[in-house]
Amino acid sequence: MFKHLRTIGLAALLLIGFGAVFAQDDATEAEPDVTFRLTTALTPAEGVTFGFVGLDGDLEGVVNPDLVVKVGDVVRVVLVNAPADPMEHDFVIDEFGVHSDVLPSEGDEGLEVSVTFTVTEAGEFQYYCSLPGHVQGGMFGKFIVEE
């Protein structure tokens, strides 16, 4: 009898564990509250060799723009391939476990990768490209989370 109870208990724990994993995936698949579209630039500007450049609204043309959100926001960051960029890039925010796929170099214009995540704490964090030498070249900015 105890063997059956132990089996049932283990099965229940597994189901609860899978439910937690799927719930987390559902949170990142939620419709974003905020979307940032960024591309890359290799032209020296504002003291950087290359960096992220905003594509829309108030961020359009801004090199390494401050990305401002609120706690609880579901955020989507879209990294769009720059037509003449011969380098690969990605988008990372360590504190939120954010790491996009790598955006291929010199692909078709308009090629993009995106990452969606939920902001869980207030503060000022760094976003950056994790490929070797890119942070040193200036490819980073501020991710600001307000209460």
N, C-alpha and C positions, 0 to 999 in steps of 0.2 A: 504494500500500500504506500509506504513512504517513497518507494521508487517512482510510482506514478505521480505523486504530489511534487516530487523534485522535478520530474520531466515537465509537468504543467507549469511549475514556477519558472523554469528556465525558458520555456516557450513564451510565457508572458513577458519576461524581461527582454527577450529578443524583440518581441513586437513593440514594446515601449521604446526600445532603443531605435528601431527602424522608424518609428513614428517621429521621434525627435530629429532624426536626420532628414526625413522628408519635410518636416515642418520648417527646418532651417532652409532647405532648398526653396520651399514655397515663398519664404520671406524675401529671398533675393530675386525671385521671379515676379514679384509684385510690380505693379505699374509704378514707374518712378515718379517721385514728387519733383525732382530736379534732374535735368539732363545738361551735361556740359559736353560740348563738341570741341575737340582740340586737334590741331595738326602739328607738324614739326617745321622748324626753320633752321637753315644752316647759315643764314646771313648774320654776321655779327650785329647785334643790336642790344642796346641797354646793358652793355658790359658782359654779354654771354657769347660764346662761340656758336652755340645752337641751343634750342629750347622748344618748349611747348608754346603754341600760339592759339589764342581763342578764335573761334569761327563765327560765333553768333552774338547778337545783342550787344550789351555793354562790354563784353569780353573780346569782341571782334578786333583782331589785329594786335591784341595785348600779348606781349611775350611773358610767359610764366605767370599768368594771371592768378590772383587770389581767388580760390574757389570757396564761396561762403554758403553754408547750409545750416540747418537746425537739427538738434538731437531728435531722432526718430524719423528723419527724412529717409526715403528710399532714393538713392542717388545712382544715376547711370552716367558713366564717363565713356564717351565714344572717341577713339583715337583714329583719325582719318589720315590716310597715306598722302604725303605731299608728293606731287608728280615727279620732282627732280631729286628727291632725297635718296641717296645711295646707301643709307644705313637702316638697320632694323631698330625698332623701338618697342617699349612696353610702358605700362603705367602701374605704379606701385604706391600703396600707402600701408606701411607695415602695421600700424596700430589697429587697423580694421581687417587685416588679413587680405587686403586687396592686391591682386596681381593679375593683370590682364594677360591674354595670349600675346605673343610677339607679333607686331605688325611687320610684315615682310618689307624689304627694301625695294624700291623702284617697281612696285607692282602696278596694276592697273589703277589709274586715277579713280579716286573714290573708294578704294578698298579700305575697309575699316575693321577694327576690333572694338569690343565694348566689354565693360564689366559693370555689374549692378550689385549694390550692397546697401545695407541699412546702417545708418550712423547711430552709434550707441552711447557716445560720451562727448561732452563739450571739451573744447581746447583748440590749440593750434598745432597742426601736424604738417609733416612734409610729404608732398607727393613728388615722385621722381621716376626717371627711367633707370632701370637696374642694370642695363647692359654696360660692360666695362668702359670706363672713361666718360660716360655720358653725364653723370652728376658733375664731374670735374669740368666738363665743357659748359655747364650752366643749365642742364636740363632738370630743373626742379622748381617747385613753387610751394605756396602755403595753401593748406586745406584747413579752413577755419570753420569750426563748429560752434554755433551759438546755442545758448539754452533755449 
